[in-house]
Amino acid sequence: MEEALDQVKRLATASQHSRQQAIIALQNLAFSLETPDYTLHRYGHMSLQAALVQVGIDLKLFRCLVESVVPLTVQQISEKTGAEGQLMNRILRFLASIGAVSESDKYQYCANHVTRNLAESVVEAGLSHYFNTAAPQYQALPVYLQENGYKNPTDDTKTAFQLAFDTSLNSYAWFASNPRHLAYFNAYMALRRNPDVTWLSVYPVVEEAAKWSAEKGLFINIGGGIGHQCAQFKEKYPSLQGRIVLQDLPHSVAQALPTPGVENMAHDMFERQPILGAKFYHLRGVLHNQSPLKVQQLLENIKAAMGSDSILLVDELVLPNSRVNYIAASIDMTMLSAFASMERTEAQWRETFEHVGLELVHTYTYYPQGYESVMDVRLPRTQIASHDR
């Protein structure tokens, strides 16, 4: 058995794709060996696993174990975390049973691979967001779907989110008066994306914009937060001419990165786009968490501002037609629960753009394992011809 597992580990380290395939194969093998009783407890205790991992994060337990070069006793861990000894023992015993920590000896524990993952800042932020904000929506989803007759939601004020938090506000408005939840969300969003994995690695920016006018908009990042995309664009293409503009709501723009050459503009994306005829209008992870009507409204606002040479760059997940992985399928269900929105296949994206009179010209995938892609969207040729006349 050990020899077989070592071989799997060697194969899994060959590439990110082979690692993902190995994980799926091993999980499917484990599932195929389950008894009904084991299946019952695996699903039945999933919420408990998330809860105890959150306790570990709150106590900085995982960091404590990772920072120690030797196993620690329950008493030592108790003293470092401030948790009462008997309780600490029970928590550690449970976490060891699910592989979150390792039990090295009687009443002694140490970090393993999963522990080190759990001590990462992005994992701490993400799990805190999921447990405190997303999990209540998941709990409410069965009742919500029963009550709406098992239909796809289309109204972002009538989702599992409103049922979970007993509110009539959509999630964005609710966040404004719930700063603790907003802090978890912002911390996760700031950390979750690898800056080295970017659409800039695949899209032919120079070929499209080499002769662009200095007076016109070059890169308009709509809903761009505090400006990471603008900063990356400016760093990679310092010699390209044209305005680079960050657009977001005032509270985000107020915290914008001080990037030379980037204009910061307070703008509500659901209002008329003030910069006309720009080369690139850029949306990253914006459309997937908007309801269908809001997606339409936002796209129509951008379309009205586009010129014959303009390109709308939509950076989103583009799902395959089959065998969607667990992470992407989970994100899709989260969008359903919180925003009455969805992740889409290329055909669904194409239909979304065509509905407002735009054309998906090409899809550039830059992170295949996560389906992350940038879509080149333009005015149809017929509209460009009439525009030029």
N, C-alpha and C positions, 0 to 999 in steps of 0.2 A: 504493500500500500504506500509506504513512504517513498519508494522508488518511483511509483506512478505519479504521486503528487509532485515530486521534484521535477519530473519531466514536464508536467503541466505548467509549473512555475517558469521553467526555462522557455517554453513556447510562449507564455503570456508576456514575457518581457521583450519579445521581438518587436512589437509595435503597440501603439495605443489600440488599434483595431483588434489585434490578436488578444490583448488583455481583456477587452470587452467581450469577445467571443468566448474566452475561457471562463469568465465569470458567469455568463449566461448558461454555458454548458454544465458547469458544476452546480449551479442553482437548480437547473432542471433535473440533474441526476439526484440531488438531495430531495427534491419534491417527489420524484418517482418512488422513493423509498419510504415515504411517510405513511404511517397508519392514520386512520380517521381521527384518533385521539390527538396525534401530534399536529395534524392540520388544524384541528380545533384550537389548540393552545397557541400555535404560531400566530394565527390571525387574532384570536381572542385577546392576546397579551401585547399586541403591537402598540397600543396606546400606552400601556404600562412601560414598555421599553423606552418610548419617547420621553415619558415623564421622568424616569430615573436617570436617563442621560441628561435631561435638563437640570436635574438636581446636581449631577456631577459637574456640569458647566457652572452652575450658580456657586458651588463650593470651590471652584477652581481645582477640583480633584484630579482631572486628567493632566493639567499642567503640573501639578504637584508630583505626580508619578513620572512624567516625562523628564522633569528637571533633576530627578534623582538617578544617580548612576548605579545604585544598588536597590534591591527590593526594600519596601518599607513595611513596618508592622502596622496593624490596625491602630494601635495606640499612637504611633508617630503620625499617621495620616489624620487621625482624630485631632491631634494637637495642632497640626498645620492648617486644617480646614475649619476648626471650631465646632465640628459636629460631635455630639455625645458618642462615646465609644461603642456602646452596644448597637446604636442606630447605624453608626459608620460600618460596623461589621456586616450588618444585614444588607446595607446598600452595596458594599463591595462584593458580597457573595452573589447578589443578583447580577451586578454588572459583569462579574466573571462568567456567570452562566450564559450570558449572551455574547461573550467574546469582546466586550468593551475594555476589559482589563484582564490581566493574567494573575492567577493565584500561584505563587511560586513555592509556598510552603504553608504550613498551618499558621493562619492569622498573618500571612505576609502576601503582599501584592506588588506587582510591577507593571510597567507600561509594555504594551505590545504595539503592533502596527496600527490597529484601530485606535488605540489610546492616543498615539501620536497624531493621527488624523483628527481626532476629537479635540486636541489641544490647539489646532490651527485656528487663527483668528476668523477666517472666512467660515469655517465650520461652526464655531461658537455663535457667530452672528446669524448664520443661516438657520441653525436649529432653534435659536431663540425666537426668530421670526416665525418659523413654521409652528413651533409649539404654542406660542402665545397668540398668534394672529390667524394662521392658516388652519390649525387643527380644529378650533371651534366650528369653522365653516364645514370641514369634512364631517364632523359629528352631526351637523344640521342637514347635510345633503340628502340623506334618505327621506326625511320628513318633507323637505322642500320639494323633491321630485315627486313624491306622492301627491302633494297638494297642488302642483302645477300640471298634473296629468302626464308626467314623463315627457315633457316637451323641452326642446333646447331653449334656454332663457335668452331673451333679447333686450330686456330692460335692466340696466345696471342698478336700479333702485329696488328691484324685486328678484333677489338672488338668495342663495344660502347664507351669504354674508349678513344680510339684514335680519334673517331669522336667528342667526347665531348671536349677534350682538344687540338684538332688539332695537333696531334703529331704522329710520326711514331714509337716512342719508346714504349716498353712494360711498364707496370705500375711500375715495380721495377726500371727500368732505369730512368723513368720519375721522380720518387720520389727523386732520387739523386740530381736533379737540382731544386727541389721544396721543400725546407726545411720546409716551413710553413705547407704544406699538410702532409709531413712526420712526423712532430711534433704531429699533431692531431692523426695520425694513431698510432704512437708509444705510445702516452699517453693512448689511448683507449686499445691497446693490453696489456699494462702493468697492467691495472686495471680491465679488463673485466672478467677474470677467477677467481673464488673463489678457493683459495688454499686448502680449506677443501674438495672440490669436485674434486677428483683425481682418476686416474686409479690405483694408489697404494692401494686404499681401496678394490679392488676386484681381482687384479691379484696375482696368487700364486708365488711371486718372490722367496721366500726362498725355496720352494719345487723344483724350477727349477735350482737354482744357489747355493745351500748350499755347494756343494763340488767343487766349481769353483776354478781354479788355480789363485794364486795371480799375476802371471806374465802376464796373458792374459787379454784382454779387457772384462770388466763385463757389463758396461752400456755406450753405445756410443750414445749420444744425438745429432742427426744430424739436423742442422738448428735450434739449441736450443736457439737462441737469446743471452741473457746475463747469462743464466745458472740457471733459476729458477727450472727447472726439475731436473737437476743434484743435486742442493742443497737439494731438497725435498727427492730425492732418498738416498743421503748420510745420511741425518738426520734420515730417517726411518730405514735404514739398515747399520748402522755404522760398523758392524762386518763382513759383507760379503767381501770376498776377490776378488781382480781384479781391473783393472783400470776403473775409471769413467772419461769419456772424454766429454767435451763440444766441438762441432764443429759448426762453423758458419763463415761467411765472416769476414775479418780482422776488419772492423769498429765496428762490434757487439762484437767480442771477446775482443777488446780493452777496452770495458766497462763491462766486465764480473764480476759477483759477486766474492768476494774473499773467496771462499768456500774451506777450508782445505781438501786436498785429491782429489780435482777435477782438472784435467788437462785441460787447455784451448788451443784449437788447431784451427788455422785459416785453413779453408777448404771449397772449393767450392763443394757443394753436387753433382754437375753435372760432376765432375771429378772422377777419380778412387778412391775408398774408401781405405785409407792407412792402416786401422786397420783390420787385417785379423782374422777370426775365433773368433770374440767376442761372448759373450753369448747373450746380448741384443743389437740390433740396434733399436733406438727409434726415431719415427717421430711423432710430435704432431702438428696437424693443418697445415701440410706442403703440402700434396698431393691435398687437396681440392682446392687450388688456383694455380694449375699448369695445363698447357694445356696437352692433352692426350699424345703427343709425349714426353713432359718433364717428365710426370709421369712414362712413360715406361723407359726412360733413367735413371732416378733416381733409380727405382726399380732394373733395370739390374745392376747398379753399386753396389748396396748393395748385391744383390744375388751373384755376382762374389766374394765378400769378405766373404760370410757366410760359416761356416763350418757345419759339420753334426749335431753339438749340438747347432747351432746358432738359435736365434729366432728374427724375425723382429716384433716389437711392433708398430702398427699403431693406433694412438689416433686421432679419427675423429668422426664426426656425422655419424651414421648409420641409415638412414631413414627407417621408416616403409613402407610397400607396399601401404598403403592407409591412408587417414586422417592425412596427414602431417600438423603440426601446422604452424601458420602464421610466426613465427620467423624463423623456419628452411627453409620454402619455400622462405622467403625473402632473406636469406643468399644464397640460391641456385641461385636466380636471380642475386644477386650481383656478385657471382662467374662467372656467364655467361657474365655479362656486362663488368667486369674488366679483367678477366683472361682467357676467353674461357675454363672455367673449370666448375665443378659441385659438388653438394653433391650427395651421392650415397646410394642406398639400399644395404643390405647385399649381395644380388645376384649380383648387379653391382660391388661391391667391390671384390667379389669372382672371377668374370670374369676378372676384372682388374689384379688381382694377377696371375690368371691362364695364362693370355696372355704372361707373362714373365717367366712362369715356376715356380711359387710359389704356395703354398697351404694355404688357410685360414683354420686353424685348429679349432679355437674357437673365439667367440665374447663375451667379458665381458662388459656389460653395467653398468656404474657407476652413470649416471645421466639420468634416463629414461625420465623425462620431457623434456630434451633438446636433447635426443637421443645420448648423449655423451658416447662413447664406446672405448675400446681398443681391437684391433684385434691381435690375435696370429697367425703369418704367418711364415711358415717354408718351407724348401726345401722338395719337395715331397719324399716319401719313396723310390721310384725307383732311384731318383738321389742320395739319401743318401747312398743306397746300392752300387751304382757304385762308389761313392766318397770314401767309406770305402775300396773297393777292390783296 
